Amino acid sequence: MEYLDVYNEKHEMIGTYSRDEVHEKGMWHNTIHCWLYDNDGNVYFQVRSDANKLYTTASGHVQASETLKEAFGREVSEEIGIDVDYEKAELLSVVTWKMDKEKNGKLIKDRAFANVYLLKLNNTNLKFDFSDHEVCGIAIVNAHDTLEMFEEKISSVKGIFINDKNERIERVFTNEDFLLMPGETLTQKFGDILNAIKRK
């Protein structure tokens, strides 16, 4: 059973509950959005297995009593199979997220404080392991070029796709390759992170 720390709307901790109860009752909790980038201004997106779309480098719930940076390290390890110096991760923003959806016939009430963290990779010759089957690859694209594509100044970007055999394949990406929820735009969802990496 997974347990999460629960907060009021002011982000003050009020208790600890099971993940199922948190989503059943719509309790506020922490999630972590992990972003990796390199010295060349490239950002690392995971490719989701279920949608075959690009999303955060890694992300998930912050478990009870876990620090945000510990959650960063755990999610990166679990989802893409690499160990990083998570204590060097930098907080970019905290975004409130509120959505109700049906999953397996049950209503899920999601109320999350999404903690967005950045970490620069000094070693880019990495071996990834996508063993949890949520992720089928990593896409590496330039932050500046990708932002220009989102703003429709260019139609596509060249990047690298790393598959489950750790083969690096040159690939062209378009706006259609990125995961969006209903009502979201690419610049709204990914613009802040790409701008932050551009400035690094």
N, C-alpha and C positions, 0 to 999 in steps of 0.2 A: 504494500500500500504506500502510495506517494503522498507526502504531507507538504503543505504550503503555508507560509506565514501570511496572515491576512491583515489588511489595513482598512482604515476609513478613507473617505474621499480626500482628506488632507495628507494622506500617505503616512499616517501614524499607525503603528502596529497595534492590533487589538486581539490577536490570538493566532492559533494554529489549527488547521482543519485538513481533512483529506482532500485530495484533488477533486474527487467526484463531488463532494459536498460543496466545495468552492464554486464549481461550475453549475451545480444544480441551483444554488441560492444566489448566484451572481455576486460573489464576494470579491473585493479588490485584492489583487496579488501582484507580485513582481514577475516579469519575464525579462529575459536577456536577449538582446540582438547583437551578435558578434560580427564584426567586420575586420577582415585582414587586408592589408595593402602592402606595397613594396616601395623601394626607393625610386622606381621609375614612374610612380603615379598610377600603377595598375591596382585595380580592386578585384577581389576574389569573391565570386558568387557561387553558391552551391546550385546544382541542377537537381530539382526535386524529382524523385522517381515517379510520383503519382501524377504529376501534371507535365513533366518534361519542360519545366520553366525555371528561370533563374530567380533566386531569392537571396536572402542574407547569406553570409558565409556560413553561419550556424545560428541557431536560436532555440529557445525553449523556456520552460518554467524554472524559476529559482526555487530550489527546495528549501524546506524549513531549516533554519539556523545556518544556511549557506550564505557566504558573502557574494556580492554581485560578481566580483572578479573570480572567485572560485567557480561560480556558475559558468562564467565565460570559458575558463579552461576546460571544465567538464563537457560542456556542449560541443566545443571544437573537437575534443578528443572523441566523443561519442559519434558525432555526425560525419566528420571527415577524417578521423583517425590520425591526427597529428598532435604532438604535445607542444605547447607554446608557453612563453614566459608571461602568463596572464596577469601577473602583478604589475606589468608595464602597460596594461590596457588603459586607455583614456576615455573618460565619460564625455560623450558628445551632447546627449540630450536625454530627457525622460518624456516619453509621449504617452498620453492616456489613450487607451483603446477600449471601446465599448461596442460589443456586437452580440446579438442573439442569433443562433442558428440551430438547425436540427441535424443530429448526427445519430445514425442507427436508431431512429425512431424516438430519440430523446432530445428535449430542448436544452441546449448548452447556452448558459448566460456567461459570456466572457467579459470580465472587467479587469483590465490589466494596466499596470504601469510598465511600459516597455522601456527598459534601460538600454540605450544605444551606446555601445563601446567600440573604440577603434584600437587596433594594434598593428604596428609596423613589423613586417617580416624581414629579418636580416638574412635569413637563408631561404632562397627561393627554389632550391633543388630538393624539393620535398617529395616524400612517398606517401600518398594518401591511401586511406583504407575506408571504404564505404560499406562496412560490414553490417550496418543496421538496416540497410535496404531502403531507408528514407531518401537517400541521396545516391544519384547515379553518376555524378561527375562534378568537376570544378570548371568554371569558366573564368578566364582571366582577361579583363578588358581595361583599357585606359580610361580613367575617371573623366578626364577632360573631354575626350572624344565621345564617350557614352552620354555625357550631359548634353553635348551639342546634338546628338541624335535624338535624345528625348525632347529637345527644344525644336526639333524638325529642321535644323540647319544642315544636317547631313542625313542620308537615308540608312546607313549601316555603319558598323565598326568591325575592324578585323581584330581577332583575339585568338586565344588558345583554349581548346577544350581538353581537359584531362579526364580520361575514362577510367573504368574500374581496373584496368590493367596498367594504369599509370602511363599510358601512351599520350604524348602531347601532340594534338592535332590542330593545325591551323584552321580557323573557321570564321565565317562572317556571321555577325549577330544583328538582328533588327529589333525594333520595339516590340514585335510580337513574341519575342523569346522571353520576356520578363513577366513574372507572376504579379497579377493585380487582383484585388478584390473589387466587387461591384462598387462603383462610385469613386474609386481611386484613380489618380493620374500618375504617370511615371515620375514627373518632377516632384509631385507631392510626396510620393512614397520614398524615392531614392535621391532626390535632389540635394538635401542637406548633407547626406553622407558623401556624395560625389564632390560637392563643393568643398567640404572639409578636407578631403584627400587631395584635391587640387592645390590647396593652400599649404600642404605639408612640404 
